[in-house]
Structures are given as C-alpha cells and as structure tokens.
C-alpha cells in the first residue's frame, strides 16, 4: 500500500458534518462527483449502492495510510461498508479514489445524489 491515497467522501466525512475531524490533516483536492452513476440512500447516515441512478456528489481528499486506516475503522470496512477504487471527477480531472459502498439499498433514496439534500 502506497503512502498516499485519494478518498472520495459523500456523507458524514464531508465539511460541516460530524466525522469530518478525521480529515482535518488531509489535503483537500476539491468538490466533485462520481464518473459513474450510483444510488444514494440514508437513514441518518448515507449509503452508496451500486445501482445506477445519478452521479454522487462529494469531496476528494489525499490521505496517508493512518488516516485511511482510521476511516476504514469508522466505516466498518470490509464487514459493513466495502471500500473500492472508482473514478471521480474534480475540477474536470479524473482521479482514481477510494469510496465506501453498502451492499444493498437502506433507508430513503436521495435522488439528487447529494447527502446535503437529506432530511430526516
């Protein structure tokens, strides 16, 4: 495993949400979206599922091994969420970045693909 990784966050790890503190020392690359379409659901916390509906909006960060391990722990990888490499587009550039998928739909569908649009 290399020392630097790109991670695409779409929920509580984004700026303004409760788990963003884990990315305080990470390098913010920018806001963007997934190249492929997926589905975003939420029950207080968000779940991205491999069911094509819309591009998912989020933030891209460059993280070190320790930060990636801490986020894996938070996300319950690989037993709850599963981390996979996908293409994301930030500032018209394509990056290979880690994202956390959930195996099946759970909760309310967020048609916009943006967790900021979720309301309990």
Secondary structure, 3 states (H helix, E strand, C coil): CCCEEEEEECCCCCCCCCCHHHHCCCEEEEEEEECCCEEEEECCCEEEEEEEEECCEEEEEEEEHHHHHHHHHHHCCCCCCEEEEEEEEECCEEEEEEEEECCCCCCEECCCCCHHHCCC
